[in-house]
Amino acid sequence: MTSNELFICRVCGLAQPDMPWGESGEDPSHDICDCCGSEFGYEDSSIAAIQKNRALWIESGAKWWNSKVMPNDWILEQQLENIPFRYR
């Protein structure tokens, strides 16, 4: 896992200000992703959970959990490309 991957939400691909799963990739912060609303360590606790929650989020319109921080030029497909391969 590269250091950049340590800052990416495994569900939606949004870069986070802090490492959602810590430096080891094993210690969830339990913070909430501003984009998809996933709680790190809960909705992304397994590959199956990640894929399920991503599908549900996209199917429901991929709405931002905290719309106040949504970039004006946000493009879902570009953000999804940030997801590390092992979590797709």
PDB file of N, CA, C and O in Angstrom:
ATOM      1  N   MET A   1       0.856  -1.176   0.000  1.00  0.00           N
ATOM      2  CA  MET A   1       0.000   0.000   0.000  1.00  0.00           C
ATOM      3  C   MET A   1       0.897   1.233   0.000  1.00  0.00           C
ATOM      4  O   MET A   1       1.775   1.364   0.852  1.00  0.00           O
ATOM      5  N   THR A   2       0.677   2.131  -0.950  1.00  0.00           N
ATOM      6  CA  THR A   2       1.479   3.348  -0.992  1.00  0.00           C
ATOM      7  C   THR A   2       0.956   4.342   0.031  1.00  0.00           C
ATOM      8  O   THR A   2      -0.173   4.214   0.506  1.00  0.00           O
ATOM      9  N   SER A   3       1.767   5.327   0.369  1.00  0.00           N
ATOM     10  CA  SER A   3       1.348   6.320   1.357  1.00  0.00           C
ATOM     11  C   SER A   3       0.131   7.099   0.879  1.00  0.00           C
ATOM     12  O   SER A   3      -0.714   7.473   1.692  1.00  0.00           O
ATOM     13  N   ASN A   4       0.021   7.354  -0.433  1.00  0.00           N
ATOM     14  CA  ASN A   4      -1.147   8.064  -0.951  1.00  0.00           C
ATOM     15  C   ASN A   4      -2.422   7.264  -0.727  1.00  0.00           C
ATOM     16  O   ASN A   4      -3.466   7.834  -0.408  1.00  0.00           O
ATOM     17  N   GLU A   5      -2.344   5.936  -0.893  1.00  0.00           N
ATOM     18  CA  GLU A   5      -3.508   5.084  -0.691  1.00  0.00           C
ATOM     19  C   GLU A   5      -4.012   5.137   0.740  1.00  0.00           C
ATOM     20  O   GLU A   5      -5.195   4.900   0.986  1.00  0.00           O
ATOM     21  N   LEU A   6      -3.146   5.439   1.673  1.00  0.00           N
ATOM     22  CA  LEU A   6      -3.529   5.490   3.080  1.00  0.00           C
ATOM     23  C   LEU A   6      -4.486   6.640   3.383  1.00  0.00           C
ATOM     24  O   LEU A   6      -5.118   6.653   4.440  1.00  0.00           O
ATOM     25  N   PHE A   7      -4.600   7.599   2.474  1.00  0.00           N
ATOM     26  CA  PHE A   7      -5.466   8.762   2.684  1.00  0.00           C
ATOM     27  C   PHE A   7      -6.769   8.682   1.884  1.00  0.00           C
ATOM     28  O   PHE A   7      -7.551   9.633   1.894  1.00  0.00           O
ATOM     29  N   ILE A   8      -7.016   7.571   1.194  1.00  0.00           N
ATOM     30  CA  ILE A   8      -8.165   7.453   0.299  1.00  0.00           C
ATOM     31  C   ILE A   8      -9.295   6.666   0.953  1.00  0.00           C
ATOM     32  O   ILE A   8      -9.062   5.628   1.572  1.00  0.00           O
ATOM     33  N   CYS A   9     -10.520   7.167   0.812  1.00  0.00           N
ATOM     34  CA  CYS A   9     -11.693   6.416   1.261  1.00  0.00           C
ATOM     35  C   CYS A   9     -11.809   5.182   0.376  1.00  0.00           C
ATOM     36  O   CYS A   9     -11.786   5.292  -0.850  1.00  0.00           O
ATOM     37  N   ARG A  10     -11.932   4.024   0.983  1.00  0.00           N
ATOM     38  CA  ARG A  10     -12.008   2.760   0.250  1.00  0.00           C
ATOM     39  C   ARG A  10     -13.360   2.586  -0.445  1.00  0.00           C
ATOM     40  O   ARG A  10     -13.481   1.779  -1.367  1.00  0.00           O
ATOM     41  N   VAL A  11     -14.364   3.327  -0.016  1.00  0.00           N
ATOM     42  CA  VAL A  11     -15.698   3.215  -0.604  1.00  0.00           C
ATOM     43  C   VAL A  11     -15.844   4.127  -1.814  1.00  0.00           C
ATOM     44  O   VAL A  11     -16.281   3.678  -2.873  1.00  0.00           O
ATOM     45  N   CYS A  12     -15.480   5.416  -1.674  1.00  0.00           N
ATOM     46  CA  CYS A  12     -15.749   6.374  -2.759  1.00  0.00           C
ATOM     47  C   CYS A  12     -14.513   6.974  -3.418  1.00  0.00           C
ATOM     48  O   CYS A  12     -14.626   7.590  -4.478  1.00  0.00           O
ATOM     49  N   GLY A  13     -13.342   6.810  -2.821  1.00  0.00           N
ATOM     50  CA  GLY A  13     -12.128   7.329  -3.438  1.00  0.00           C
ATOM     51  C   GLY A  13     -11.758   8.750  -3.072  1.00  0.00           C
ATOM     52  O   GLY A  13     -10.795   9.287  -3.620  1.00  0.00           O
ATOM     53  N   LEU A  14     -12.490   9.381  -2.161  1.00  0.00           N
ATOM     54  CA  LEU A  14     -12.158  10.753  -1.764  1.00  0.00           C
ATOM     55  C   LEU A  14     -10.892  10.765  -0.917  1.00  0.00           C
ATOM     56  O   LEU A  14     -10.757   9.984   0.025  1.00  0.00           O
ATOM     57  N   ALA A  15      -9.967  11.658  -1.261  1.00  0.00           N
ATOM     58  CA  ALA A  15      -8.768  11.846  -0.443  1.00  0.00           C
ATOM     59  C   ALA A  15      -9.177  12.484   0.878  1.00  0.00           C
ATOM     60  O   ALA A  15      -9.925  13.462   0.903  1.00  0.00           O
ATOM     61  N   GLN A  16      -8.677  11.919   1.974  1.00  0.00           N
ATOM     62  CA  GLN A  16      -9.024  12.370   3.316  1.00  0.00           C
ATOM     63  C   GLN A  16      -7.897  13.210   3.905  1.00  0.00           C
ATOM     64  O   GLN A  16      -6.745  13.052   3.501  1.00  0.00           O
ATOM     65  N   PRO A  17      -8.203  14.106   4.858  1.00  0.00           N
ATOM     66  CA  PRO A  17      -7.150  14.894   5.493  1.00  0.00           C
ATOM     67  C   PRO A  17      -6.251  14.056   6.403  1.00  0.00           C
ATOM     68  O   PRO A  17      -5.079  14.380   6.597  1.00  0.00           O
ATOM     69  N   ASP A  18      -6.808  12.976   6.960  1.00  0.00           N
ATOM     70  CA  ASP A  18      -6.061  12.070   7.838  1.00  0.00           C
ATOM     71  C   ASP A  18      -6.234  10.650   7.315  1.00  0.00           C
ATOM     72  O   ASP A  18      -7.150  10.380   6.539  1.00  0.00           O
ATOM     73  N   MET A  19      -5.369   9.754   7.730  1.00  0.00           N
ATOM     74  CA  MET A  19      -5.420   8.361   7.278  1.00  0.00           C
ATOM     75  C   MET A  19      -6.616   7.642   7.897  1.00  0.00           C
ATOM     76  O   MET A  19      -6.647   7.443   9.111  1.00  0.00           O
ATOM     77  N   PRO A  20      -7.606   7.245   7.085  1.00  0.00           N
ATOM     78  CA  PRO A  20      -8.793   6.581   7.620  1.00  0.00           C
ATOM     79  C   PRO A  20      -8.503   5.281   8.360  1.00  0.00           C
ATOM     80  O   PRO A  20      -9.257   4.896   9.254  1.00  0.00           O
ATOM     81  N   TRP A  21      -7.415   4.601   7.996  1.00  0.00           N
ATOM     82  CA  TRP A  21      -7.064   3.323   8.610  1.00  0.00           C
ATOM     83  C   TRP A  21      -5.673   3.355   9.224  1.00  0.00           C
ATOM     84  O   TRP A  21      -5.076   2.299   9.434  1.00  0.00           O
ATOM     85  N   GLY A  22      -5.144   4.531   9.517  1.00  0.00           N
ATOM     86  CA  GLY A  22      -3.839   4.658  10.155  1.00  0.00           C
ATOM     87  C   GLY A  22      -2.686   4.264   9.247  1.00  0.00           C
ATOM     88  O   GLY A  22      -2.894   3.800   8.127  1.00  0.00           O
ATOM     89  N   GLU A  23      -1.482   4.452   9.736  1.00  0.00           N
ATOM     90  CA  GLU A  23      -0.281   4.157   8.958  1.00  0.00           C
ATOM     91  C   GLU A  23      -0.165   2.683   8.605  1.00  0.00           C
ATOM     92  O   GLU A  23       0.379   2.335   7.557  1.00  0.00           O
ATOM     93  N   SER A  24      -0.671   1.821   9.468  1.00  0.00           N
ATOM     94  CA  SER A  24      -0.582   0.376   9.229  1.00  0.00           C
ATOM     95  C   SER A  24      -1.645  -0.110   8.252  1.00  0.00           C
ATOM     96  O   SER A  24      -1.535  -1.204   7.698  1.00  0.00           O
ATOM     97  N   GLY A  25      -2.683   0.713   8.041  1.00  0.00           N
ATOM     98  CA  GLY A  25      -3.802   0.270   7.227  1.00  0.00           C
ATOM     99  C   GLY A  25      -4.709  -0.688   7.969  1.00  0.00           C
ATOM    100  O   GLY A  25      -5.581  -1.316   7.369  1.00  0.00           O
ATOM    101  N   GLU A  26      -4.505  -0.803   9.284  1.00  0.00           N
ATOM    102  CA  GLU A  26      -5.233  -1.772  10.111  1.00  0.00           C
ATOM    103  C   GLU A  26      -5.994  -1.144  11.281  1.00  0.00           C
ATOM    104  O   GLU A  26      -6.738  -1.844  11.968  1.00  0.00           O
ATOM    105  N   ASP A  27      -5.826   0.151  11.519  1.00  0.00           N
ATOM    106  CA  ASP A  27      -6.404   0.804  12.689  1.00  0.00           C
ATOM    107  C   ASP A  27      -7.373   1.914  12.272  1.00  0.00           C
ATOM    108  O   ASP A  27      -6.954   3.056  12.083  1.00  0.00           O
ATOM    109  N   PRO A  28      -8.671   1.589  12.124  1.00  0.00           N
ATOM    110  CA  PRO A  28      -9.623   2.584  11.639  1.00  0.00           C
ATOM    111  C   PRO A  28      -9.800   3.755  12.589  1.00  0.00           C
ATOM    112  O   PRO A  28      -9.775   3.605  13.811  1.00  0.00           O
ATOM    113  N   SER A  29      -9.980   4.925  11.990  1.00  0.00           N
ATOM    114  CA  SER A  29     -10.162   6.152  12.778  1.00  0.00           C
ATOM    115  C   SER A  29     -11.607   6.323  13.244  1.00  0.00           C
ATOM    116  O   SER A  29     -11.864   7.057  14.198  1.00  0.00           O
ATOM    117  N   HIS A  30     -12.537   5.664  12.591  1.00  0.00           N
ATOM    118  CA  HIS A  30     -13.975   5.810  12.836  1.00  0.00           C
ATOM    119  C   HIS A  30     -14.478   7.203  12.490  1.00  0.00           C
ATOM    120  O   HIS A  30     -15.570   7.593  12.904  1.00  0.00           O
ATOM    121  N   ASP A  31     -13.680   7.960  11.725  1.00  0.00           N
ATOM    122  CA  ASP A  31     -14.148   9.230  11.182  1.00  0.00           C
ATOM    123  C   ASP A  31     -15.163   8.929  10.084  1.00  0.00           C
ATOM    124  O   ASP A  31     -15.321   7.779   9.675  1.00  0.00           O
ATOM    125  N   ILE A  32     -15.842   9.960   9.615  1.00  0.00           N
ATOM    126  CA  ILE A  32     -16.852   9.834   8.569  1.00  0.00           C
ATOM    127  C   ILE A  32     -16.350  10.521   7.304  1.00  0.00           C
ATOM    128  O   ILE A  32     -15.855  11.647   7.357  1.00  0.00           O
ATOM    129  N   CYS A  33     -16.480   9.842   6.167  1.00  0.00           N
ATOM    130  CA  CYS A  33     -16.098  10.429   4.886  1.00  0.00           C
ATOM    131  C   CYS A  33     -17.098  11.514   4.515  1.00  0.00           C
ATOM    132  O   CYS A  33     -18.306  11.277   4.521  1.00  0.00           O
ATOM    133  N   ASP A  34     -16.601  12.705   4.191  1.00  0.00           N
ATOM    134  CA  ASP A  34     -17.475  13.818   3.804  1.00  0.00           C
ATOM    135  C   ASP A  34     -18.255  13.535   2.529  1.00  0.00           C
ATOM    136  O   ASP A  34     -19.320  14.113   2.311  1.00  0.00           O
ATOM    137  N   CYS A  35     -17.741  12.662   1.698  1.00  0.00           N
ATOM    138  CA  CYS A  35     -18.397  12.390   0.427  1.00  0.00           C
ATOM    139  C   CYS A  35     -19.479  11.320   0.565  1.00  0.00           C
ATOM    140  O   CYS A  35     -20.664  11.617   0.412  1.00  0.00           O
ATOM    141  N   CYS A  36     -19.088  10.093   0.848  1.00  0.00           N
ATOM    142  CA  CYS A  36     -20.060   8.992   0.854  1.00  0.00           C
ATOM    143  C   CYS A  36     -20.693   8.736   2.216  1.00  0.00           C
ATOM    144  O   CYS A  36     -21.676   8.001   2.305  1.00  0.00           O
ATOM    145  N   GLY A  37     -20.154   9.322   3.272  1.00  0.00           N
ATOM    146  CA  GLY A  37     -20.711   9.162   4.606  1.00  0.00           C
ATOM    147  C   GLY A  37     -20.314   7.878   5.298  1.00  0.00           C
ATOM    148  O   GLY A  37     -20.863   7.545   6.349  1.00  0.00           O
ATOM    149  N   SER A  38     -19.362   7.146   4.724  1.00  0.00           N
ATOM    150  CA  SER A  38     -18.918   5.899   5.344  1.00  0.00           C
ATOM    151  C   SER A  38     -18.125   6.172   6.618  1.00  0.00           C
ATOM    152  O   SER A  38     -17.315   7.097   6.674  1.00  0.00           O
ATOM    153  N   GLU A  39     -18.369   5.362   7.626  1.00  0.00           N
ATOM    154  CA  GLU A  39     -17.560   5.410   8.844  1.00  0.00           C
ATOM    155  C   GLU A  39     -16.400   4.442   8.659  1.00  0.00           C
ATOM    156  O   GLU A  39     -16.607   3.248   8.440  1.00  0.00           O
ATOM    157  N   PHE A  40     -15.176   4.960   8.748  1.00  0.00           N
ATOM    158  CA  PHE A  40     -13.999   4.125   8.560  1.00  0.00           C
ATOM    159  C   PHE A  40     -13.910   3.121   9.695  1.00  0.00           C
ATOM    160  O   PHE A  40     -13.863   3.486  10.870  1.00  0.00           O
ATOM    161  N   GLY A  41     -13.889   1.854   9.321  1.00  0.00           N
ATOM    162  CA  GLY A  41     -13.880   0.777  10.295  1.00  0.00           C
ATOM    163  C   GLY A  41     -15.237   0.117  10.425  1.00  0.00           C
ATOM    164  O   GLY A  41     -15.372  -0.890  11.120  1.00  0.00           O
ATOM    165  N   TYR A  42     -16.245   0.667   9.766  1.00  0.00           N
ATOM    166  CA  TYR A  42     -17.570   0.066   9.813  1.00  0.00           C
ATOM    167  C   TYR A  42     -18.045  -0.282   8.405  1.00  0.00           C
ATOM    168  O   TYR A  42     -18.094  -1.458   8.046  1.00  0.00           O
ATOM    169  N   GLU A  43     -18.399   0.734   7.596  1.00  0.00           N
ATOM    170  CA  GLU A  43     -18.874   0.462   6.235  1.00  0.00           C
ATOM    171  C   GLU A  43     -17.775  -0.055   5.318  1.00  0.00           C
ATOM    172  O   GLU A  43     -18.065  -0.563   4.235  1.00  0.00           O
ATOM    173  N   ASP A  44     -16.530   0.065   5.731  1.00  0.00           N
ATOM    174  CA  ASP A  44     -15.408  -0.390   4.899  1.00  0.00           C
ATOM    175  C   ASP A  44     -14.581  -1.462   5.605  1.00  0.00           C
ATOM    176  O   ASP A  44     -13.366  -1.536   5.421  1.00  0.00           O
ATOM    177  N   SER A  45     -15.234  -2.280   6.404  1.00  0.00           N
ATOM    178  CA  SER A  45     -14.516  -3.260   7.228  1.00  0.00           C
ATOM    179  C   SER A  45     -14.114  -4.526   6.469  1.00  0.00           C
ATOM    180  O   SER A  45     -13.314  -5.316   6.970  1.00  0.00           O
ATOM    181  N   SER A  46     -14.658  -4.726   5.273  1.00  0.00           N
ATOM    182  CA  SER A  46     -14.284  -5.877   4.447  1.00  0.00           C
ATOM    183  C   SER A  46     -14.490  -5.492   2.977  1.00  0.00           C
ATOM    184  O   SER A  46     -15.161  -4.505   2.674  1.00  0.00           O
ATOM    185  N   ILE A  47     -13.914  -6.272   2.080  1.00  0.00           N
ATOM    186  CA  ILE A  47     -14.092  -6.010   0.654  1.00  0.00           C
ATOM    187  C   ILE A  47     -15.577  -6.081   0.300  1.00  0.00           C
ATOM    188  O   ILE A  47     -16.076  -5.237  -0.444  1.00  0.00           O
ATOM    189  N   ALA A  48     -16.278  -7.070   0.821  1.00  0.00           N
ATOM    190  CA  ALA A  48     -17.713  -7.205   0.537  1.00  0.00           C
ATOM    191  C   ALA A  48     -18.490  -5.982   1.025  1.00  0.00           C
ATOM    192  O   ALA A  48     -19.362  -5.482   0.315  1.00  0.00           O
ATOM    193  N   ALA A  49     -18.181  -5.499   2.226  1.00  0.00           N
ATOM    194  CA  ALA A  49     -18.859  -4.326   2.767  1.00  0.00           C
ATOM    195  C   ALA A  49     -18.543  -3.084   1.931  1.00  0.00           C
ATOM    196  O   ALA A  49     -19.424  -2.265   1.673  1.00  0.00           O
ATOM    197  N   ILE A  50     -17.303  -2.951   1.517  1.00  0.00           N
ATOM    198  CA  ILE A  50     -16.893  -1.807   0.683  1.00  0.00           C
ATOM    199  C   ILE A  50     -17.685  -1.807  -0.618  1.00  0.00           C
ATOM    200  O   ILE A  50     -18.255  -0.785  -1.000  1.00  0.00           O
ATOM    201  N   GLN A  51     -17.722  -2.945  -1.296  1.00  0.00           N
ATOM    202  CA  GLN A  51     -18.411  -3.031  -2.581  1.00  0.00           C
ATOM    203  C   GLN A  51     -19.911  -2.821  -2.426  1.00  0.00           C
ATOM    204  O   GLN A  51     -20.537  -2.162  -3.257  1.00  0.00           O
ATOM    205  N   LYS A  52     -20.486  -3.375  -1.370  1.00  0.00           N
ATOM    206  CA  LYS A  52     -21.921  -3.202  -1.110  1.00  0.00           C
ATOM    207  C   LYS A  52     -22.254  -1.741  -0.846  1.00  0.00           C
ATOM    208  O   LYS A  52     -23.203  -1.202  -1.416  1.00  0.00           O
ATOM    209  N   ASN A  53     -21.464  -1.094   0.026  1.00  0.00           N
ATOM    210  CA  ASN A  53     -21.752   0.294   0.372  1.00  0.00           C
ATOM    211  C   ASN A  53     -21.489   1.239  -0.789  1.00  0.00           C
ATOM    212  O   ASN A  53     -22.194   2.236  -0.944  1.00  0.00           O
ATOM    213  N   ARG A  54     -20.487   0.941  -1.607  1.00  0.00           N
ATOM    214  CA  ARG A  54     -20.244   1.748  -2.793  1.00  0.00           C
ATOM    215  C   ARG A  54     -21.430   1.653  -3.754  1.00  0.00           C
ATOM    216  O   ARG A  54     -21.903   2.665  -4.273  1.00  0.00           O
ATOM    217  N   ALA A  55     -21.898   0.439  -3.982  1.00  0.00           N
ATOM    218  CA  ALA A  55     -23.036   0.240  -4.884  1.00  0.00           C
ATOM    219  C   ALA A  55     -24.284   0.956  -4.369  1.00  0.00           C
ATOM    220  O   ALA A  55     -24.991   1.607  -5.138  1.00  0.00           O
ATOM    221  N   LEU A  56     -24.553   0.835  -3.074  1.00  0.00           N
ATOM    222  CA  LEU A  56     -25.714   1.517  -2.491  1.00  0.00           C
ATOM    223  C   LEU A  56     -25.599   3.025  -2.618  1.00  0.00           C
ATOM    224  O   LEU A  56     -26.577   3.702  -2.936  1.00  0.00           O
ATOM    225  N   TRP A  57     -24.404   3.555  -2.368  1.00  0.00           N
ATOM    226  CA  TRP A  57     -24.179   4.998  -2.449  1.00  0.00           C
ATOM    227  C   TRP A  57     -24.387   5.486  -3.880  1.00  0.00           C
ATOM    228  O   TRP A  57     -25.049   6.499  -4.101  1.00  0.00           O
ATOM    229  N   ILE A  58     -23.825   4.771  -4.847  1.00  0.00           N
ATOM    230  CA  ILE A  58     -23.963   5.167  -6.256  1.00  0.00           C
ATOM    231  C   ILE A  58     -25.418   5.028  -6.704  1.00  0.00           C
ATOM    232  O   ILE A  58     -25.952   5.922  -7.360  1.00  0.00           O
ATOM    233  N   GLU A  59     -26.059   3.914  -6.354  1.00  0.00           N
ATOM    234  CA  GLU A  59     -27.459   3.692  -6.729  1.00  0.00           C
ATOM    235  C   GLU A  59     -28.391   4.758  -6.162  1.00  0.00           C
ATOM    236  O   GLU A  59     -29.427   5.062  -6.754  1.00  0.00           O
ATOM    237  N   SER A  60     -28.022   5.324  -5.013  1.00  0.00           N
ATOM    238  CA  SER A  60     -28.867   6.356  -4.402  1.00  0.00           C
ATOM    239  C   SER A  60     -28.509   7.762  -4.893  1.00  0.00           C
ATOM    240  O   SER A  60     -28.987   8.756  -4.347  1.00  0.00           O
ATOM    241  N   GLY A  61     -27.668   7.837  -5.922  1.00  0.00           N
ATOM    242  CA  GLY A  61     -27.357   9.126  -6.540  1.00  0.00           C
ATOM    243  C   GLY A  61     -25.990   9.674  -6.205  1.00  0.00           C
ATOM    244  O   GLY A  61     -25.669  10.791  -6.612  1.00  0.00           O
ATOM    245  N   ALA A  62     -25.174   8.936  -5.483  1.00  0.00           N
ATOM    246  CA  ALA A  62     -23.815   9.368  -5.112  1.00  0.00           C
ATOM    247  C   ALA A  62     -23.834  10.779  -4.517  1.00  0.00           C
ATOM    248  O   ALA A  62     -23.029  11.636  -4.882  1.00  0.00           O
ATOM    249  N   LYS A  63     -24.762  10.993  -3.605  1.00  0.00           N
ATOM    250  CA  LYS A  63     -24.881  12.310  -2.964  1.00  0.00           C
ATOM    251  C   LYS A  63     -23.815  12.472  -1.886  1.00  0.00           C
ATOM    252  O   LYS A  63     -23.445  11.516  -1.204  1.00  0.00           O
ATOM    253  N   TRP A  64     -23.337  13.693  -1.752  1.00  0.00           N
ATOM    254  CA  TRP A  64     -22.332  14.002  -0.732  1.00  0.00           C
ATOM    255  C   TRP A  64     -22.983  14.044   0.635  1.00  0.00           C
ATOM    256  O   TRP A  64     -24.030  14.666   0.814  1.00  0.00           O
ATOM    257  N   TRP A  65     -22.369  13.391   1.589  1.00  0.00           N
ATOM    258  CA  TRP A  65     -22.842  13.391   2.966  1.00  0.00           C
ATOM    259  C   TRP A  65     -22.728  14.797   3.556  1.00  0.00           C
ATOM    260  O   TRP A  65     -23.630  15.253   4.259  1.00  0.00           O
ATOM    261  N   ASN A  66     -21.615  15.483   3.266  1.00  0.00           N
ATOM    262  CA  ASN A  66     -21.404  16.859   3.705  1.00  0.00           C
ATOM    263  C   ASN A  66     -21.296  17.724   2.454  1.00  0.00           C
ATOM    264  O   ASN A  66     -20.197  18.006   1.974  1.00  0.00           O
ATOM    265  N   SER A  67     -22.429  18.136   1.939  1.00  0.00           N
ATOM    266  CA  SER A  67     -22.462  18.867   0.666  1.00  0.00           C
ATOM    267  C   SER A  67     -21.752  20.218   0.735  1.00  0.00           C
ATOM    268  O   SER A  67     -21.436  20.794  -0.306  1.00  0.00           O
ATOM    269  N   LYS A  68     -21.495  20.735   1.937  1.00  0.00           N
ATOM    270  CA  LYS A  68     -20.817  22.026   2.083  1.00  0.00           C
ATOM    271  C   LYS A  68     -19.380  21.994   1.578  1.00  0.00           C
ATOM    272  O   LYS A  68     -18.825  23.035   1.224  1.00  0.00           O
ATOM    273  N   VAL A  69     -18.774  20.812   1.542  1.00  0.00           N
ATOM    274  CA  VAL A  69     -17.378  20.717   1.105  1.00  0.00           C
ATOM    275  C   VAL A  69     -17.237  20.102  -0.293  1.00  0.00           C
ATOM    276  O   VAL A  69     -16.120  19.863  -0.752  1.00  0.00           O
ATOM    277  N   MET A  70     -18.345  19.849  -0.960  1.00  0.00           N
ATOM    278  CA  MET A  70     -18.305  19.266  -2.303  1.00  0.00           C
ATOM    279  C   MET A  70     -17.704  20.265  -3.287  1.00  0.00           C
ATOM    280  O   MET A  70     -18.191  21.391  -3.396  1.00  0.00           O
ATOM    281  N   PRO A  71     -16.643  19.864  -4.011  1.00  0.00           N
ATOM    282  CA  PRO A  71     -16.053  20.772  -4.997  1.00  0.00           C
ATOM    283  C   PRO A  71     -17.021  21.051  -6.150  1.00  0.00           C
ATOM    284  O   PRO A  71     -17.789  20.175  -6.547  1.00  0.00           O
ATOM    285  N   ASN A  72     -16.981  22.256  -6.673  1.00  0.00           N
ATOM    286  CA  ASN A  72     -17.852  22.618  -7.797  1.00  0.00           C
ATOM    287  C   ASN A  72     -17.553  21.788  -9.040  1.00  0.00           C
ATOM    288  O   ASN A  72     -18.447  21.524  -9.843  1.00  0.00           O
ATOM    289  N   ASP A  73     -16.308  21.380  -9.198  1.00  0.00           N
ATOM    290  CA  ASP A  73     -15.904  20.640 -10.398  1.00  0.00           C
ATOM    291  C   ASP A  73     -15.811  19.129 -10.151  1.00  0.00           C
ATOM    292  O   ASP A  73     -15.085  18.429 -10.856  1.00  0.00           O
ATOM    293  N   TRP A  74     -16.545  18.630  -9.152  1.00  0.00           N
ATOM    294  CA  TRP A  74     -16.476  17.216  -8.783  1.00  0.00           C
ATOM    295  C   TRP A  74     -17.006  16.326  -9.893  1.00  0.00           C
ATOM    296  O   TRP A  74     -18.059  16.588 -10.473  1.00  0.00           O
ATOM    297  N   ILE A  75     -16.251  15.259 -10.181  1.00  0.00           N
ATOM    298  CA  ILE A  75     -16.663  14.270 -11.178  1.00  0.00           C
ATOM    299  C   ILE A  75     -16.538  12.890 -10.535  1.00  0.00           C
ATOM    300  O   ILE A  75     -15.435  12.446 -10.216  1.00  0.00           O
ATOM    301  N   LEU A  76     -17.653  12.228 -10.350  1.00  0.00           N
ATOM    302  CA  LEU A  76     -17.700  10.934  -9.671  1.00  0.00           C
ATOM    303  C   LEU A  76     -16.705   9.942 -10.262  1.00  0.00           C
ATOM    304  O   LEU A  76     -15.923   9.338  -9.528  1.00  0.00           O
ATOM    305  N   GLU A  77     -16.728   9.771 -11.578  1.00  0.00           N
ATOM    306  CA  GLU A  77     -15.880   8.770 -12.221  1.00  0.00           C
ATOM    307  C   GLU A  77     -14.400   9.008 -11.947  1.00  0.00           C
ATOM    308  O   GLU A  77     -13.642   8.055 -11.764  1.00  0.00           O
ATOM    309  N   GLN A  78     -13.985  10.266 -11.917  1.00  0.00           N
ATOM    310  CA  GLN A  78     -12.586  10.573 -11.620  1.00  0.00           C
ATOM    311  C   GLN A  78     -12.240  10.208 -10.178  1.00  0.00           C
ATOM    312  O   GLN A  78     -11.158   9.687  -9.908  1.00  0.00           O
ATOM    313  N   GLN A  79     -13.144  10.479  -9.272  1.00  0.00           N
ATOM    314  CA  GLN A  79     -12.890  10.164  -7.866  1.00  0.00           C
ATOM    315  C   GLN A  79     -12.825   8.657  -7.647  1.00  0.00           C
ATOM    316  O   GLN A  79     -11.981   8.181  -6.887  1.00  0.00           O
ATOM    317  N   LEU A  80     -13.695   7.908  -8.296  1.00  0.00           N
ATOM    318  CA  LEU A  80     -13.689   6.453  -8.142  1.00  0.00           C
ATOM    319  C   LEU A  80     -12.372   5.843  -8.603  1.00  0.00           C
ATOM    320  O   LEU A  80     -11.982   4.782  -8.116  1.00  0.00           O
ATOM    321  N   GLU A  81     -11.685   6.492  -9.527  1.00  0.00           N
ATOM    322  CA  GLU A  81     -10.383   6.013 -10.008  1.00  0.00           C
ATOM    323  C   GLU A  81      -9.321   6.048  -8.901  1.00  0.00           C
ATOM    324  O   GLU A  81      -8.303   5.363  -9.005  1.00  0.00           O
ATOM    325  N   ASN A  82      -9.548   6.835  -7.849  1.00  0.00           N
ATOM    326  CA  ASN A  82      -8.594   6.923  -6.732  1.00  0.00           C
ATOM    327  C   ASN A  82      -8.610   5.683  -5.837  1.00  0.00           C
ATOM    328  O   ASN A  82      -7.665   5.447  -5.085  1.00  0.00           O
ATOM    329  N   ILE A  83      -9.680   4.894  -5.919  1.00  0.00           N
ATOM    330  CA  ILE A  83      -9.805   3.739  -5.025  1.00  0.00           C
ATOM    331  C   ILE A  83      -8.687   2.745  -5.332  1.00  0.00           C
ATOM    332  O   ILE A  83      -8.514   2.336  -6.480  1.00  0.00           O
ATOM    333  N   PRO A  84      -7.939   2.364  -4.319  1.00  0.00           N
ATOM    334  CA  PRO A  84      -6.888   1.365  -4.545  1.00  0.00           C
ATOM    335  C   PRO A  84      -7.483   0.092  -5.145  1.00  0.00           C
ATOM    336  O   PRO A  84      -8.577  -0.327  -4.767  1.00  0.00           O
ATOM    337  N   PHE A  85      -6.765  -0.513  -6.069  1.00  0.00           N
ATOM    338  CA  PHE A  85      -7.246  -1.659  -6.835  1.00  0.00           C
ATOM    339  C   PHE A  85      -7.832  -2.763  -5.950  1.00  0.00           C
ATOM    340  O   PHE A  85      -8.872  -3.332  -6.281  1.00  0.00           O
ATOM    341  N   ARG A  86      -7.181  -3.065  -4.842  1.00  0.00           N
ATOM    342  CA  ARG A  86      -7.634  -4.175  -3.991  1.00  0.00           C
ATOM    343  C   ARG A  86      -9.012  -3.937  -3.381  1.00  0.00           C
ATOM    344  O   ARG A  86      -9.637  -4.883  -2.900  1.00  0.00           O
ATOM    345  N   TYR A  87      -9.502  -2.686  -3.390  1.00  0.00           N
ATOM    346  CA  TYR A  87     -10.805  -2.364  -2.784  1.00  0.00           C
ATOM    347  C   TYR A  87     -11.888  -2.093  -3.828  1.00  0.00           C
ATOM    348  O   TYR A  87     -12.987  -1.661  -3.482  1.00  0.00           O
ATOM    349  N   ARG A  88     -11.588  -2.341  -5.092  1.00  0.00           N
ATOM    350  CA  ARG A  88     -12.591  -2.049  -6.142  1.00  0.00           C
ATOM    351  C   ARG A  88     -13.632  -3.112  -6.276  1.00  0.00           C
ATOM    352  O   ARG A  88     -14.528  -2.997  -7.113  1.00  0.00           O
TER     353      ARG A  88
END
